[in-house]
């Protein structure tokens, strides 16, 4: 039986499921009866004795709300994600129970797109590798190897949603030829649409992954896609580690079947395969695409506004779409 959403002005409990930005944690505690699940000595006992009091859950995109936790909260009416990703929560299952789900879109688009383009420049021009070359004192022994130019290259965007379009607009300034792959052509996009990830990889010099995570995109960048990208092609992933077949990527990098990769996300964070750590042709970032003061503050504000709208009106400000853009 679907839940009834919390009535406007509900005095139910807000459950903080995972650690959040301190400013957001403080605001939740100040404005609502908030319980921080990670700080409880016996979370199972709390859920057993007080689970019926919880009407809203606030969580990170990385943690989400598990099926088991959802089941322990019979009056839950809203799941608010701090972050744009929400694949860690079964949205279909939640909505079947009458639980709505929100994320924080738009506010992180620019920072993620900035980092994607920066990572592409870094890996193609080998900037991080060159920095290590100088620091290690190797400059005096031999000149640094030549790299690849970014300007004028053919770039494929895998997933032309908000972030994908922002990446494409930035790369237009480099004179790049833009193509993309999505479920259906994006109206008025102005870029070449290709029907599959493999076809896109075959047509580009660099593949930038911005598609939504989740079951529908798991392993989308497969061994076949990497082989289509080829030994002169580069991969940039600012989406989710699950989108790339990581063992296939490790093998492709090790065998030189792609030229290089710039990765902000991984399959088992914070664990990174040793072969990637040891490769000088891979740029490794600790999941920081949205990690600027300005963007994290905007994300916290939007998450708080979602909680406020739900607690006062019983609806969310930015509910996630039924089908994420791809």
N, C-alpha and C positions, 0 to 999 in steps of 0.2 A: 504494500500500500504506500503510495507516495506520501512524503511528509508534507505538512502544511508549513509554509514559510513562517518565520517568526513574525509576530504581529508588530506593526509600527510601534516604536517605543519599548520594545521587548527588553526586559532586564535580565535576559539569560546571560550565560557565561560565554566569553570569547576564549577559545583555546589556542594558545600559541604552540604550534606543533614543532617548530625548529628554531634555532637561533636566527635572529633577524638583525637588521641595522639597529644599533642602540637607540637612535632617535625614534624609530618606529616602535620598538619595544616599550620605551618610556611613554609614548603617546597612548598606546593601547592600555597600559597599566593605569595611567592617569584618567582616561576617559571611560573605561569599561571595567567590569569585573572580569579580569583576565587571569588565566592560569597558564603558566609556562610549563608545558609537558616535559621538556628536557631537564628541568630543575626538580622534578618530583622524585622523591626517594622510592616510591612504589607506584609507577604510572598505572599498572594493571589494577591496583586497588582503587585508585582515584576514578578510573573509567568505570569500574564496576559500581562504585558507590555514588558517583556524581555525573556519570556520562549523560544522563537525561537533562542535566542543566545546561549543556553546551548547545548553543544555537548557531555559532559561527566559528570557523577554524581559519587561522592565518598561518601560512606555511611558505617555505621557499620553493622556487621552481625545481630545485634539486631534490627536495624531500617529498613534496606533495602530501597527499593523504592516502594511506593504504586502504585496501578493502576492509581489512580487519578493524582499523581505526574508525572507518566510516560506519561499520556495523555496531561499534560500541557507543555511537552517538545517535540515539534514536530521534532526537529533535533537531539534529543538524539541518540547517537551511541554506548555509552558504560556505563555500571554500574559497578563500581569497589567497591568490598566489602573489608573492613578492618576486616578480620576474615575468618574462613573456612566455617562457616554457610552462607547459602544464601536462606533459606526457606522463609524469609520475603519479598523476591522479587519473582514475578511470572516469572520464567525464560522462560517458554514456551511462555508466552504472549510476553515477551520482544523480544525473538528471532523471533517470528512471525512478529514483527514490524521492524526487522533488527537491533535490539539493542543487542550487545553481553554483556556477564556478566562474571566477574572474581571474584575469591576469593584469599585467601592467604594460599594454602595448604602446607604441608610438614614442613614449618618453625615452626609450633607450635606442631607438632606431639610428640616430645620428652617430652615437658613440660606437655602436657595433659596426656600422658601415665604415667609419673612420679607421677602426682597427683592422677591418678586413682588407682595406686598400693598403694600409701601412704594412700589414703582414705580407701582402702580395709583393710590394716593392722590396721588402726585406729579403724574402726568399729568392726573388729573381735577381736582385742586385747583390745578394749574399752579404748584406750589411752586418748582420750579427756574426757571421763567420769572419768577416774582415775585421770586426772589432776584436774578436778573439785572436786573430792573426797578429794584430799589433800588440795586444797585451802580452802575448806569449813570446814576444821578442823575435818573431820570425820574419819581420819586414826586411831587416837588413840582409837576410840570407838569400831571399829570392822575391821577385815581385808577386803580388797577389794574383791568382788566376782570374782570367776574364769571366764576366758574368753575362746575363741576358738583359737586354733593354726591355723596359715596361711599355713605353710609349709605342702606340701603333699595333700592339699585340691583339690577338683575338681572344676575348675573355667570355667564358660561358658562366652564366649565373644559374645555379641549380636551386630553383625556388624563387619566383619573382613576386614575393610578398612585399611588405613594407620595407624590410631590410634589404632584400634583393634589389628593389628599385632604387634605394638610396645608394647602394654600391654601384649600380649601373650609372647613375647620374654622375657620380664622382669620377668614374673611369672614362666617361665621355671627355672629360678635360684632358685625358692622356691620349686622346685620339684613338681609343680602343674600339675595335669592332665588337659589338655586344650581341650575344645570342643567349637564349634562355630555354629552360625546360620547366614546364608546369603541367598540371593535370589537363588544363585547357588553355588555349591562348588568352593572354590578358588583353582586354580591349584597349586600343589606343596606346599600347606599350611602346610602339615604334621600334622594337627590336625583333630580330629573327627568332621565331619559335621552332623548337625541335621537339619531337614527340617522346624521346627517351633520353635517359641520362647517358647512355652509351653513345647515341648519335650526337649529343651535345659535346661529349668529351672528344669525339673524333674530329669535331669542327673547331676546336679551340686550342690555344696555347696554354691557357690557364683555366682551371675550373674552380669557381668560388662557390662553396656550399652554404646556403642560407635557408634551406628548407626546414620546415618544422620537424621536430623529433616525434617519436612514437612508433607504434607497431607498423604503421603504414609505410614508414620510410626506413625501417631498420635494414642495414646492409645495402642501401640503395647504391652507394658508391662501392661497387663490387670489384672483384678481380678483373672482370671483363671491362668495366668502365675505366679502371686504372690502365689496363693494356691499351684501351682506345685513346687515352690521354697521351701515352707514349713516352719515349725516353727524352724528349725535349719539352714535355709538358709539366706543369706545376699544379699542385692541389692546395687550396686554402679552405680550411674548415672552421667557421665561426658559428656553426649550428649546434649539433649535438654529436658526441662521440659515437653514438649508436648508428648514425647515418652512414658511417664509413666502416667497411669490413676491415677492422684493424689488423688482423693477421695478414690479410692480403696486402694491405698498405705496407706493413713491415717487410714483407717479401719483395714487393715492388721497389721499395727504396733500396733494400740491400742488394738487389740484382741490377740496379740502375735502369729499371723499366719505366720509371718516371724521373724527371730531372730533380724534383725536390717537393717539399711540402711545408706549409706553415699551418700549425694546429693550435687552436685555442681550447679545444675540447678533446676528451679521450673516452674510451669505452669504460674504463674503471678508474675514474678519478679518485684520489690524486696519483694513482699508479700509472706510470708511463713505461712502455716496453723498453728494455735496455737497448735494443737495436736502434730505436729512435733517439735515445739519449746519446748514443755513441756516433750518430751520423752528423757530419758537418753540413749536410744538405737539407737539414730539417730545422725549422724555426719552431721552438716550443714555448708556449705561453700558458700560464696557470689559470685559464678560464677567466679572463679579465676584460672581455669585450665591452661589458657595460660598467666596468669598475672605474668610474670617475666620480668625484665628489658631487658634481652637478647632477649626473644621471641617477646615482643611487638616492640622492635626496628627492628627486622627482618621482622615482619609483616608490619610495616610502610614502610620499604624499598621496600618490594615486591609490596605493593599497589601503591607506587609512581612510581615504574618501569612499572607497568601496565598502569598507566596514561600516562607516557612518551612514551611508545610504541604506545599507541593508538593515541596520539596527533601528533606523527611524522610519523607513518606508517599505522594508521587506523585499527590496530589489537591489540588484547590483549595478554599478555605474558602467563597468566595462566587462560584461560577460564574454566568455570565450566563444568564438564561432563554432558552429556544429562541425564544419570541415575546415581545418586550417589551410591557408593558402600554400600552394606548392608550385 
